Amino acid sequence: MKKIGFIIIAALAVGIAWVLTPALSDSGDGDLSEYAKEENTMADNAKGPVEYAVLAGGCFWCVEAVYERIEGVVSAVSGYTGGTVADPSYEQVTTGKTGHAEAVKIAFNPEVISYNEILSIFWKSHDPTSLNKQGADVGTQYRSAIFYADEEQRRIAAESLAKAQESFSRQIVTEITPLDEFYDAEEYHQDYFAKNPYAGYCRVVIAPKLEKLGLSVETY
């Protein structure tokens, strides 16, 4: 398991592979600089209405780090959803037996960024054609999924997936499923990249990923 007792040599290999491989989209369009946060802060984004998106795209550290750098995002909270055990621990989820996905609950200001744009970022920031796997992270807890809160989000998600499929030669395997209970992950998982920018996984996987997407590696 990559997080507890992570082996740096394996992480380095994953990081190098990420840097050397083409962008996730078959079209080569993986840049997110148009959405990048500039001078504003998350507190600035909160000065207005707030809506939520819950997404899973592999390790929640990576997903969280991406969305914390997006204009209009108020907060990004790592957690677990889609499973059968109430309030699971990280140790339980990593077994793959609880059915949960590592997910991120994204609060955003719809006056700055739309739910559809949140999903556009989602398709570019991970490989939605990889079943239960992102890089070296393997298991159903790392599945690609959109957890919708209502019928409108479901409709937008379905349309967004169909449009995204045009950029991939392989079939997108992302689940679109109703949101049930979302459980916040343990405190040490929150803002992991910001708190641990020099940790092995952050240096060789998350930082190169942010750079590849045109996002800053500066911590907030």
Buried (B, 14 or more C-beta within 10 A) or exposed (E): BBBEEBEEEEBBBBBEBBBEEEBBBEEEEBBBEEBBBEEEEBEBBBEEEEBBBBBBBBBBBBBBBBBBBBBBBBBBBBBBBBBEBEEBEBEBBBEBBBBBBBBBBBBBBBEBBBBEBBBBBBBBBBBBBBBBBBBBBBBBBBBBBBBBBEEEBBEBBEEBBEEBBEBBEEEBBBBBBEBEEBBEBEEEBBBBBBEBBEBBBBBBBBBBBBEBBBBEBEBE
